[in-house]
Amino acid sequence: MIEILKKMFEGIPDKSTIVLEEKCSDCGTVTIIEITATSGGYGLQGGALFKSSTGIYIDKCHSCYKASPKIDDNKKTVSWIKQK
């Protein structure tokens, strides 16, 4: 996950924050995740990002992540990170 975030920031070096908008893999609501580069890595606000065992990146809204901080690799939801 760190590598994909690093590549995203390298691709747009003038941005200090990247905003992703996707549907939550659990409840389906639109999730807006703000990612900021920090001295220790990356900070995420608004949700969580995961890389499934199949290599697909999916997200969860804050509420669903709080209720269940793991992903279900058997779900058919296919999500791809879109930069906004």
N, C-alpha and C positions, 0 to 999 in steps of 0.2 A: 504494500500500500504506500509506503514511504516513497518508493521509486516513482510511482505514477504521479504522486503529488509534486515531487521534485521536477518531473518532466513538464507538468502543467505550468508551474511557475517559471521554468526556464523558457517555455514557449511564449510567455508574455511577461518579460522582465520589468515592464513599467507598472505592473499591477502589484499592490501589496495585499489585496484580498481577491479571492476568486469566489464567485457566487454560482452554486449549482442548483438547478431546479429540476426535480424528478418526483415521481410518485413513490410513496412509502411502499416497500415490498410487503408489509403486513396489512395495513389498513387502506392503502390506495390514495390517501390524501396527498395533495401537492406538498412537497417538502422543500424548503429553501435552506441550503446549508452554506454557510459562509466559512471559507477556509483562509486562514492567515498564517503566513510563515512567521515562526518565532525563533528565538535563539536556540531553543531546545528541540525544534522539529516543526510541527504544525498544530494549530488550534482550530477546532471545528465548533461551530455554533449552529444550533437549529436541528441537528440530527447526527446520524452516524453513517459512515461508509464501511462497507465490507467487501472483501474479495472472496467469492464462493470457491468451493473446491473445483468448480468447472472453469474458473478464471474470469467469471463475469463479475463486474462491480455493481453492487446494489446498495440501496440505502434504506434507512429507517428514520421515521420522524422521532422527535425527542420522546414523545409519549410511549410509542411502541418499544423504543430502545430501553426506556426505563422499566417497562413491564417485562421485557424479555430481551436481554442484551446479546442474544445469539441469533444466527441466521438459520433458516431452514433451507438447506440445499435442494430439497425435493420440490420446492415451489416452482411453478412454471413461469413466474414473473421474470421477465428479462428486462433489465434496465441498463442503460448505458449512460455514463456521465456526460452531461451536456454543459458546456460553459455558457454562461449568460453574461 
